[in-house]
Protein backbone atom coordinates (compact mmCIF):
# COMPACT_ATOMS: atom_id res chain seq x y z
CA UNK A 1 0.00 0.00 0.00
CA UNK A 2 1.33 3.44 -0.87
CA UNK A 3 -0.26 6.64 0.42
CA UNK A 4 0.55 10.29 0.96
CA UNK A 5 0.12 9.66 4.68
CA UNK A 6 2.98 9.24 7.08
CA UNK A 7 0.79 8.57 10.12
CA UNK A 8 -2.63 6.99 10.62
CA UNK A 9 -4.63 3.83 11.21
CA UNK A 10 -5.69 1.20 8.68
CA UNK A 11 -8.70 -1.02 9.43
CA UNK A 12 -10.21 -3.76 7.28
CA UNK A 13 -13.69 -5.24 7.71
CA UNK A 14 -15.42 -8.22 6.14
CA UNK A 15 -18.79 -7.69 4.47
CA UNK A 16 -20.58 -8.66 7.70
CA UNK A 17 -18.90 -5.71 9.41
CA UNK A 18 -16.40 -7.64 11.53
CA UNK A 19 -13.00 -6.02 12.03
CA UNK A 20 -10.50 -8.48 10.54
CA UNK A 21 -7.28 -6.45 10.39
CA UNK A 22 -5.73 -3.34 11.91
CA UNK A 23 -2.42 -1.68 11.10
CA UNK A 24 -0.72 1.49 12.29
CA UNK A 25 0.59 3.55 9.38
CA UNK A 26 4.06 4.93 10.10
CA UNK A 27 5.29 5.86 6.62
CA UNK A 28 3.92 6.52 3.14
CA UNK A 29 4.77 2.97 2.00
CA UNK A 30 3.49 0.10 4.15
CA UNK A 31 3.30 -3.67 3.76
CA UNK A 32 0.21 -5.25 5.28
CA UNK A 33 0.07 -9.02 5.64
CA UNK A 34 -3.28 -10.39 4.44
CA UNK A 35 -2.23 -14.06 4.23
CA UNK A 36 -4.59 -15.03 7.07
CA UNK A 37 -7.64 -13.60 5.30
CA UNK A 38 -9.79 -15.89 3.14
CA UNK A 39 -10.63 -14.94 -0.43
CA UNK A 40 -13.41 -12.39 -0.61
CA UNK A 41 -14.35 -8.74 -0.60
CA UNK A 42 -13.36 -6.40 2.22
CA UNK A 43 -13.96 -2.79 3.14
CA UNK A 44 -11.01 -0.76 4.36
CA UNK A 45 -10.81 2.51 6.23
CA UNK A 46 -7.76 4.71 6.64
CA UNK A 47 -8.02 7.26 9.45
CA UNK A 48 -5.65 10.17 9.91
CA UNK A 49 -4.79 12.41 12.83
CA UNK A 50 -6.40 15.35 11.02
CA UNK A 51 -9.70 13.48 10.76
CA UNK A 52 -10.14 12.80 7.04
CA UNK A 53 -10.97 9.09 6.72
CA UNK A 54 -10.65 7.30 3.40
CA UNK A 55 -12.86 4.28 2.69
CA UNK A 56 -12.62 1.75 -0.12
CA UNK A 57 -13.21 -1.81 -1.24
CA UNK A 58 -10.53 -4.47 -1.69
CA UNK A 59 -10.88 -7.97 -3.18
CA UNK A 60 -8.62 -10.91 -2.41
CA UNK A 61 -8.60 -13.53 -5.16
RAQUI-V906367 format. One record per residue. RES is the residue in one small letter. PHI is phi in whole degrees, 0 to 359 (999 if undefined). OMEGA is omega as a letter, one per 20 degrees, with the letter a starting at -180 (none if undefined). BURIAL is # if it has 24 or more other ideal C-beta (glycine too) atoms within 12 Angstrom, else .. Layout:
RES/PHI/OMEGA/BURIAL, RES/PHI/OMEGA/BURIAL
This chain:
x/999/r/., x/234/a/., x/223/r/#, x/276/a/., x/282/r/#, x/239/a/., x/200/r/., x/166/a/#, x/232/r/#, x/248/r/#, x/229/r/#, x/233/a/#, x/237/r/., x/280/a/., x/287/r/., x/274/r/., x/102/r/., x/280/r/., x/289/a/., x/247/a/#, x/200/r/#, x/228/a/., x/205/r/#, x/272/r/., x/275/a/#, x/239/r/., x/208/a/., x/281/r/., x/235/a/., x/229/r/., x/251/a/., x/241/a/#, x/282/r/., x/244/a/., x/301/a/., x/282/a/., x/273/r/., x/289/r/., x/302/r/., x/156/a/., x/253/a/., x/227/r/#, x/250/r/#, x/245/r/#, x/223/r/#, x/246/a/#, x/252/r/., x/242/r/., x/294/a/., x/270/r/., x/86/r/., x/250/a/., x/287/r/., x/241/a/., x/234/r/., x/202/a/., x/244/r/., x/225/r/#, x/244/r/., x/255/a/., x/261/none/.
